[in-house]
Amino acid sequence: MTMRYFERRKARIEIIPMIDVMLFLLVFFIILTMRMIPDAGVRMQLPNASQAQPLPHPAFVVNVLPDGTIKVKGKLLTPEGLTALFAGDGAPDKTDVTIAADKATAFQHFMTVIDAAKKAGVTDIGIAALPGADSP
């Protein structure tokens, strides 16, 4: 009678748990990367500016449509709601805001957004424009 108790067995590498871990890490990094993609905003025709410069990614991109509608991260807001959103950001004086207004947007709608940001205490406001020559 032979004892198989102390029989040497060949070591095996289990590949299935390793694949599970790798897929989990892949999903984790995909989700993390998607959170880092900036808000695409609304498709609109931005005005041209010969002195346009790229800005760092703002905390908020405020889209102002030609009819005066205000959109932030896909949500429609009133000027009061916009002020509350900026004020609730924690430190409005350190909040970066970029305003993207369509070419056809009345200047009053643009100023309404600036007033809402100023009421909340936002001091860093950028204006979205396309680089290039001034349009006639």
C-alpha positions in Angstrom: 0.0 0.0 0.0 1.5 3.3 -1.1 0.7 6.5 0.8 -0.3 9.3 -1.5 -0.4 11.8 1.4 3.0 13.2 0.6 2.9 12.8 -3.1 4.3 15.8 -5.0 1.8 17.4 -7.3 2.6 19.8 -10.0 1.7 23.5 -9.2 -1.1 25.1 -11.1 -1.8 28.7 -11.9 -5.5 29.5 -11.7 -6.1 31.8 -14.6 -9.9 32.4 -14.1 -9.6 34.5 -10.9 -6.8 36.5 -12.6 -9.1 37.3 -15.5 -11.9 38.3 -13.1 -9.5 40.7 -11.4 -8.3 42.2 -14.7 -11.8 42.7 -16.0 -12.8 44.4 -12.7 -9.8 46.8 -13.0 -10.7 47.5 -16.6 -14.2 48.4 -15.8 -13.0 50.5 -12.9 -10.6 52.5 -15.0 -13.2 53.0 -17.8 -15.7 54.4 -15.3 -13.1 56.6 -13.8 -12.0 57.9 -17.2 -15.6 58.6 -18.2 -16.0 60.8 -15.1 -13.0 62.8 -16.3 -14.5 63.6 -19.7 -15.7 67.2 -19.8 -19.3 68.1 -20.2 -20.0 68.0 -24.0 -22.7 70.7 -23.6 -25.1 71.6 -26.3 -24.3 71.9 -30.0 -24.3 75.6 -30.8 -22.6 78.0 -33.1 -20.0 79.9 -31.0 -18.8 83.3 -32.0 -15.3 83.6 -33.5 -12.5 85.6 -31.8 -9.1 86.3 -33.1 -7.6 86.3 -29.6 -9.3 83.1 -28.2 -7.1 81.1 -25.9 -7.7 77.6 -24.5 -8.8 77.6 -20.8 -8.4 74.8 -18.3 -11.4 72.6 -17.8 -14.0 74.6 -15.9 -16.1 73.3 -13.0 -19.2 74.4 -14.9 -20.0 75.0 -18.5 -23.2 77.2 -18.8 -24.9 76.9 -22.2 -27.1 79.8 -23.2 -29.4 79.0 -26.1 -30.8 81.7 -28.5 -34.2 81.7 -26.7 -32.5 82.4 -23.3 -32.7 78.8 -22.0 -29.9 78.1 -19.6 -28.4 74.5 -19.5 -25.8 73.2 -17.2 -24.8 69.5 -17.4 -27.9 68.7 -19.4 -30.3 70.3 -16.8 -32.5 73.4 -17.5 -32.0 76.1 -14.9 -33.5 79.5 -14.1 -31.1 82.3 -13.2 -32.1 81.8 -9.5 -31.3 78.0 -9.8 -28.0 78.9 -11.4 -27.1 81.2 -8.5 -28.0 78.4 -6.1 -26.0 75.9 -8.0 -22.9 78.1 -7.9 -23.4 79.1 -4.2 -23.7 75.4 -3.3 -20.4 74.5 -4.9 -18.6 75.1 -1.6 -16.2 77.9 -2.5 -17.8 80.0 -5.3 -14.9 82.4 -5.3 -12.7 79.5 -6.5 -15.3 78.1 -9.0 -14.4 78.2 -12.7 -17.3 78.9 -15.0 -17.3 79.1 -18.8 -20.3 80.6 -20.6 -21.0 79.2 -24.0 -23.6 81.4 -25.8 -24.8 80.8 -29.4 -24.1 83.5 -31.9 -27.8 84.3 -32.1 -28.2 84.7 -28.3 -29.3 88.2 -27.2 -26.7 89.9 -25.1 -29.2 90.3 -22.3 -29.4 86.5 -21.8 -25.7 86.4 -21.6 -25.6 89.1 -19.0 -28.3 87.3 -17.0 -25.9 84.4 -16.6 -23.1 86.7 -15.6 -25.3 88.4 -13.0 -26.4 85.0 -11.6 -22.7 84.0 -11.2 -21.7 87.3 -9.6 -24.6 87.0 -7.1 -23.2 83.6 -6.1 -19.7 85.1 -5.6 -18.1 83.5 -8.7 -15.1 85.6 -9.8 -13.5 83.3 -12.5 -15.7 83.5 -15.6 -14.6 82.5 -19.1 -16.4 83.0 -22.4 -16.4 80.2 -25.0 -15.4 81.2 -28.5 -14.0 79.6 -31.6 -10.4 80.6 -32.4 -10.1 82.3 -35.8 -10.7 85.5 -37.5 -13.5 87.8 -36.4 -16.7 87.1 -38.3 -18.4 90.1 -40.1 
